[in-house]
Structures are given as C-alpha cells and as structure tokens.
Amino acid sequence: MAAQNNAMDQPIDLDLEQIGRAAAAAVAGAENVEAVEAREGEDWTDKPAYYFSFLIEQDRDDLRPGLLLGRVARKLRDELIARGDYHYPFVQILNRSDWDKRQHA
C-alpha cells in the first residue's frame, strides 16, 4: 500500500506523478509526455529520494536527450524545493521500446 500524503489524502506516488508530469510538460511540451511513473525510495547513501521515469519520444522533442534530462531534473528539483520537499529527484527518460521492456521486466 502506498504511503498517504496527509495534505491531499492521496497516495504519495500519485502526487509525485502529477508533479513529474507538470515539470516534464513545462520542459518538453505536454503533447510529448506520454507517461510518468514515480516512486519514493532512498539513494545509495540512504538519503530520501524520488525516482521518476518518463516516456518521452525523443524524435518528437527538439531538445537533445542529455539536455532534456538535465532540464527536467532541474525543473523537478525546483518544484520540490518550492514545496519544502528536499528529496533528490533521480530521472530517467525512456523511449517507447525501453518503456515497454521496463514494464515487462
């Protein structure tokens, strides 16, 4: 069962997905963000972190993959800090083929 976010009384993962979708849409355009998944966890030093996966087809976006990744990660970090949340966001951007493989792994 997902942890609950007391402020909104909805699963934390759902709130993170909404934040992630808004951040990615601001950078890549809403029409390019096909799917978002997010989960809460810890990094390799046991510090709290968020893990975001985005399905964004690179051929439909004007930004180079590394630039897109950096801008989405920075936008997410800014959004989280603005909410008083200091979890570090780890971001991966996948194409359709990699997203489908990941879903069945």
MDTraj code that builds the backbone (N, CA, C; nanometers):
import mdtraj as md
import numpy as np

residues = "MET ALA ALA GLN ASN ASN ALA MET ASP GLN PRO ILE ASP LEU ASP LEU GLU GLN ILE GLY ARG ALA ALA ALA ALA ALA VAL ALA GLY ALA GLU ASN VAL GLU ALA VAL GLU ALA ARG GLU GLY GLU ASP TRP THR ASP LYS PRO ALA TYR TYR PHE SER PHE LEU ILE GLU GLN ASP ARG ASP ASP LEU ARG PRO GLY LEU LEU LEU GLY ARG VAL ALA ARG LYS LEU ARG ASP GLU LEU ILE ALA ARG GLY ASP TYR HIS TYR PRO PHE VAL GLN ILE LEU ASN ARG SER ASP TRP ASP LYS ARG GLN HIS ALA".split()
xyz = np.array([
    [0.0849, -0.1182, 0.0000],
    [0.0000, 0.0000, 0.0000],
    [0.0892, 0.1242, 0.0000],
    [0.0580, 0.2202, -0.0805],
    [0.1360, 0.3432, -0.0896],
    [0.1128, 0.4280, 0.0342],
    [0.2181, 0.4983, 0.0733],
    [0.2047, 0.5904, 0.1854],
    [0.1081, 0.7014, 0.1476],
    [0.0432, 0.7568, 0.2450],
    [-0.0543, 0.8624, 0.2182],
    [0.0077, 0.9995, 0.2404],
    [-0.0301, 1.0924, 0.1587],
    [0.0091, 1.2314, 0.1708],
    [-0.1033, 1.2992, 0.2477],
    [-0.0794, 1.3334, 0.3727],
    [-0.1843, 1.3884, 0.4576],
    [-0.2462, 1.5157, 0.4029],
    [-0.1666, 1.5984, 0.3369],
    [-0.2180, 1.7259, 0.2869],
    [-0.3257, 1.7053, 0.1807],
    [-0.3112, 1.6044, 0.0997],
    [-0.4070, 1.5847, -0.0086],
    [-0.4823, 1.4536, 0.0054],
    [-0.4466, 1.3723, 0.1038],
    [-0.5109, 1.2440, 0.1281],
    [-0.5171, 1.1579, 0.0023],
    [-0.4056, 1.1528, -0.0703],
    [-0.3933, 1.0661, -0.1865],
    [-0.2557, 1.0007, -0.1804],
    [-0.2343, 0.8915, -0.2506],
    [-0.1034, 0.8264, -0.2461],
    [0.0078, 0.9222, -0.2872],
    [0.1213, 0.9135, -0.2186],
    [0.2357, 0.9990, -0.2498],
    [0.2781, 0.9795, -0.3945],
    [0.2788, 0.8539, -0.4425],
    [0.3212, 0.8267, -0.5795],
    [0.2358, 0.9024, -0.6805],
    [0.1054, 0.9136, -0.6535],
    [0.0161, 0.9852, -0.7438],
    [0.0514, 1.1342, -0.7470],
    [0.0764, 1.1923, -0.6323],
    [0.1162, 1.3323, -0.6243],
    [0.2487, 1.3531, -0.6969],
    [0.3443, 1.2622, -0.6779],
    [0.4729, 1.2724, -0.7460],
    [0.4553, 1.2636, -0.8978],
    [0.3692, 1.1751, -0.9430],
    [0.3450, 1.1639, -1.0870],
    [0.2866, 1.2932, -1.1431],
    [0.1989, 1.3577, -1.0681],
    [0.1419, 1.4845, -1.1132],
    [0.2489, 1.5933, -1.1196],
    [0.3341, 1.5983, -1.0184],
    [0.4446, 1.6947, -1.0167],
    [0.5392, 1.6661, -1.1329],
    [0.5707, 1.5382, -1.1533],
    [0.6598, 1.4982, -1.2625],
    [0.6036, 1.5329, -1.3983],
    [0.4756, 1.5045, -1.4183],
    [0.4125, 1.5344, -1.5474],
    [0.4146, 1.6848, -1.5740],
    [0.3841, 1.7647, -1.4734],
    [0.3838, 1.9104, -1.4912],
    [0.5236, 1.9618, -1.5237],
    [0.6255, 1.9097, -1.4557],
    [0.7626, 1.9535, -1.4806],
    [0.8072, 1.9140, -1.6211],
    [0.7809, 1.7899, -1.6597],
    [0.8215, 1.7438, -1.7928],
    [0.7458, 1.8185, -1.9025],
    [0.6181, 1.8442, -1.8797],
    [0.5386, 1.9178, -1.9781],
    [0.5910, 2.0598, -1.9953],
    [0.6347, 2.1211, -1.8850],
    [0.6891, 2.2572, -1.8919],
    [0.8173, 2.2609, -1.9752],
    [0.8924, 2.1533, -1.9741],
    [1.0192, 2.1481, -2.0467],
    [1.0008, 2.0953, -2.1889],
    [0.9312, 1.9825, -2.2025],
    [0.9226, 1.9133, -2.3319],
    [0.7926, 1.9376, -2.4063],
    [0.6942, 1.9974, -2.3401],
    [0.5624, 2.0157, -2.4003],
    [0.4716, 1.9006, -2.3612],
    [0.3513, 1.9323, -2.3190],
    [0.2563, 1.8315, -2.2705],
    [0.2298, 1.7231, -2.3741],
    [0.2293, 1.7597, -2.5019],
    [0.1999, 1.6623, -2.6070],
    [0.3093, 1.5566, -2.6215],
    [0.4288, 1.5824, -2.5684],
    [0.5407, 1.4887, -2.5797],
    [0.5543, 1.3953, -2.4599],
    [0.4864, 1.4260, -2.3512],
    [0.4976, 1.3449, -2.2294],
    [0.3851, 1.2415, -2.2316],
    [0.4202, 1.1187, -2.2665],
    [0.3198, 1.0141, -2.2812],
    [0.2858, 0.9452, -2.1503],
    [0.3847, 0.9259, -2.0635],
    [0.3597, 0.8566, -1.9369],
    [0.4640, 0.8979, -1.8339],
    [0.4239, 0.8868, -1.7071],
    [0.5117, 0.9202, -1.5955],
    [0.4888, 0.8180, -1.4849],
    [0.5974, 0.7717, -1.4283],
    [0.5890, 0.6897, -1.3080],
    [0.6858, 0.7475, -1.2069],
    [0.6478, 0.7421, -1.0807],
    [0.7327, 0.7952, -0.9750],
    [0.7174, 0.7092, -0.8506],
    [0.8255, 0.7009, -0.7771],
    [0.8199, 0.6286, -0.6505],
    [0.9175, 0.6913, -0.5518],
    [0.8885, 0.6711, -0.4273],
    [0.9735, 0.7204, -0.3194],
    [1.0707, 0.6101, -0.2816],
    [1.1922, 0.6475, -0.2466],
    [1.2918, 0.5496, -0.2051],
    [1.4083, 0.6182, -0.1368],
    [1.5227, 0.5521, -0.1419],
    [1.6452, 0.6070, -0.0853],
    [1.7545, 0.5982, -0.1899],
    [1.8526, 0.6889, -0.1794],
    [1.9665, 0.6807, -0.2701],
    [2.0699, 0.5848, -0.2097],
    [2.1879, 0.5782, -0.2695],
    [2.2911, 0.4849, -0.2255],
    [2.3493, 0.5205, -0.0891],
    [2.3198, 0.6400, -0.0387],
    [2.3676, 0.6796, 0.0941],
    [2.2555, 0.6749, 0.1978],
    [2.1439, 0.6136, 0.1613],
    [2.0257, 0.6001, 0.2475],
    [1.9524, 0.7318, 0.2726],
    [1.9777, 0.8313, 0.1886],
    [1.9032, 0.9567, 0.1979],
    [1.7745, 0.9446, 0.1168],
    [1.6669, 1.0125, 0.1591],
    [1.5405, 1.0055, 0.0857],
    [1.5549, 1.0590, -0.0568],
    [1.4912, 0.9893, -0.1491],
    [1.4985, 1.0283, -0.2901],
    [1.3677, 0.9911, -0.3592],
    [1.3472, 1.0507, -0.4751],
    [1.2357, 1.0141, -0.5615],
    [1.2946, 0.9640, -0.6926],
    [1.2297, 0.8652, -0.7493],
    [1.2719, 0.8076, -0.8766],
    [1.1609, 0.8289, -0.9788],
    [1.1923, 0.9051, -1.0829],
    [1.0956, 0.9380, -1.1870],
    [1.1358, 0.8705, -1.3181],
    [1.0386, 0.8118, -1.3848],
    [1.0573, 0.7581, -1.5196],
    [0.9568, 0.8269, -1.6104],
    [1.0053, 0.8726, -1.7245],
    [0.9213, 0.9430, -1.8211],
    [0.9269, 0.8730, -1.9549],
    [0.8122, 0.8603, -2.0185],
    [0.8061, 0.8141, -2.1566],
    [0.7912, 0.9387, -2.2421],
    [0.9027, 0.9757, -2.3062],
    [0.9055, 1.0919, -2.3950],
    [0.9785, 1.0470, -2.5206],
    [0.9088, 1.0474, -2.6308],
    [0.9719, 1.0091, -2.7572],
    [1.0640, 1.1223, -2.8018],
    [1.1917, 1.0936, -2.8082],
    [1.2919, 1.1946, -2.8411],
    [1.2739, 1.2514, -2.9816],
    [1.2257, 1.1722, -3.0755],
    [1.2112, 1.2236, -3.2120],
    [1.0997, 1.3272, -3.2231],
    [1.0147, 1.3357, -3.1199],
    [0.9079, 1.4358, -3.1204],
    [0.9452, 1.5588, -3.0383],
    [1.0645, 1.5596, -2.9825],
    [1.1074, 1.6712, -2.8990],
    [1.2305, 1.7363, -2.9612],
    [1.2403, 1.8671, -2.9503],
    [1.3509, 1.9406, -3.0109],
    [1.4799, 1.9364, -2.9290],
    [1.4748, 1.9002, -2.8023],
    [1.5933, 1.9009, -2.7171],
    [1.6733, 1.7718, -2.7316],
    [1.8051, 1.7832, -2.7242],
    [1.8906, 1.6643, -2.7229],
    [1.8629, 1.5865, -2.5951],
    [1.8808, 1.4540, -2.5969],
    [1.8471, 1.3714, -2.4803],
    [1.9106, 1.4185, -2.3493],
    [2.0392, 1.4495, -2.3492],
    [2.1060, 1.4931, -2.2268],
    [2.0535, 1.6271, -2.1770],
    [2.0267, 1.7165, -2.2681],
    [1.9734, 1.8478, -2.2332],
    [1.8319, 1.8343, -2.1770],
    [1.7510, 1.7512, -2.2392],
    [1.6153, 1.7262, -2.1910],
    [1.6191, 1.6676, -2.0502],
    [1.7014, 1.5683, -2.0293],
    [1.7141, 1.5050, -1.8976],
    [1.7538, 1.6073, -1.7922],
    [1.8541, 1.6866, -1.8202],
    [1.9011, 1.7875, -1.7250],
    [1.7958, 1.8919, -1.6921],
    [1.7256, 1.9381, -1.7946],
    [1.6229, 2.0404, -1.7722],
    [1.5033, 1.9864, -1.6948],
    [1.4617, 1.8627, -1.7236],
    [1.3505, 1.8030, -1.6491],
    [1.3922, 1.7819, -1.5037],
    [1.5125, 1.7311, -1.4814],
    [1.5614, 1.7084, -1.3445],
    [1.5686, 1.8397, -1.2670],
    [1.6190, 1.9438, -1.3302],
    [1.6288, 2.0746, -1.2632],
    [1.4901, 2.1312, -1.2319],
    [1.3982, 2.1192, -1.3262],
    [1.2611, 2.1677, -1.3043],
    [1.1955, 2.0915, -1.1884],
    [1.2141, 1.9606, -1.1859],
    [1.1598, 1.8804, -1.0756],
    [1.2191, 1.9239, -0.9421],
    [1.3497, 1.9408, -0.9387],
    [1.4176, 1.9824, -0.8141],
    [1.3634, 2.1172, -0.7676],
    [1.3486, 2.2113, -0.8600],
    [1.2952, 2.3431, -0.8253],
    [1.1527, 2.3322, -0.7698],
    [1.0697, 2.2506, -0.8336],
    [0.9309, 2.2329, -0.7888],
    [0.9256, 2.1710, -0.6494],
    [1.0078, 2.0707, -0.6266],
    [1.0088, 2.0045, -0.4956],
    [1.0553, 2.1002, -0.3860],
    [1.1619, 2.1732, -0.4126],
    [1.2134, 2.2691, -0.3138],
    [1.1096, 2.3761, -0.2846],
    [1.0395, 2.4222, -0.3877],
    [0.9348, 2.5232, -0.3676],
    [0.8256, 2.4713, -0.2743],
    [0.8058, 2.3400, -0.2710],
    [0.7072, 2.2781, -0.1816],
    [0.7661, 2.2440, -0.0449],
    [0.8946, 2.2750, -0.0258],
    [0.9598, 2.2416, 0.1008],
    [1.0017, 2.0956, 0.1090],
    [1.0123, 2.0290, -0.0052],
    [1.0477, 1.8869, -0.0127],
    [1.1903, 1.8765, -0.0665],
    [1.2806, 1.8199, 0.0133],
    [1.4209, 1.8163, -0.0248],
    [1.4688, 1.6778, -0.0678],
    [1.3748, 1.5889, -0.1035],
    [1.4136, 1.4613, -0.1642],
    [1.4845, 1.4917, -0.2963],
    [1.5883, 1.4154, -0.3278],
    [1.6570, 1.4355, -0.4549],
    [1.5830, 1.3580, -0.5638],
    [1.5530, 1.4212, -0.6772],
    [1.4842, 1.3506, -0.7857],
    [1.5829, 1.2858, -0.8836],
    [1.5752, 1.1556, -0.8973],
    [1.6510, 1.0835, -0.9987],
    [1.5582, 1.0648, -1.1181],
    [1.6077, 1.0949, -1.2371],
    [1.5233, 1.0988, -1.3560],
    [1.5781, 1.0069, -1.4639],
    [1.4884, 0.9315, -1.5258],
    [1.5244, 0.8593, -1.6476],
    [1.4173, 0.8883, -1.7523],
    [1.4638, 0.9110, -1.8742],
    [1.3732, 0.9373, -1.9852],
    [1.3883, 0.8225, -2.0833],
    [1.2770, 0.7574, -2.1112],
    [1.2775, 0.6384, -2.1946],
    [1.1976, 0.6605, -2.3224],
    [1.2359, 0.5880, -2.4275],
    [1.1547, 0.5870, -2.5490],
    [1.0541, 0.4720, -2.5369],
    [0.9666, 0.4572, -2.6329],
    [0.8600, 0.3562, -2.6263],
    [0.9168, 0.2158, -2.6090],
    [1.0181, 0.1816, -2.6848],
    [1.0762, 0.0479, -2.6777],
    [1.1296, 0.0175, -2.5382],
    [1.2058, 0.1098, -2.4815],
    [1.2619, 0.0889, -2.3472],
    [1.1520, 0.0898, -2.2416],
    [1.0507, 0.1744, -2.2578],
    [0.9392, 0.1794, -2.1616],
    [0.8657, 0.0447, -2.1586],
    [0.8398, -0.0100, -2.2768],
    [0.7686, -0.1385, -2.2841],
    [0.8509, -0.2519, -2.2241],
    [0.9806, -0.2516, -2.2472],
    [1.0686, -0.3536, -2.1884],
    [1.0667, -0.3415, -2.0361],
    [1.0698, -0.2196, -1.9872],
    [1.0731, -0.1934, -1.8440],
    [0.9445, -0.2413, -1.7779],
    [0.8328, -0.2219, -1.8441],
    [0.7031, -0.2602, -1.7892],
    [0.6911, -0.4113, -1.7726],
    [0.7616, -0.4869, -1.8548],
    [0.7505, -0.6322, -1.8506],
    [0.8665, -0.6984, -1.7784],
    [0.9562, -0.6190, -1.7244],
    [1.0736, -0.6748, -1.6564],
    [1.0384, -0.7235, -1.5181],
])
top = md.Topology()
chain = top.add_chain()
for i, resn in enumerate(residues, 1):
    res = top.add_residue(resn, chain, resSeq=i)
    for name in ("N", "CA", "C"):
        top.add_atom(name, md.element.get_by_symbol(name[0]), res)
traj = md.Trajectory(xyz[None], top)
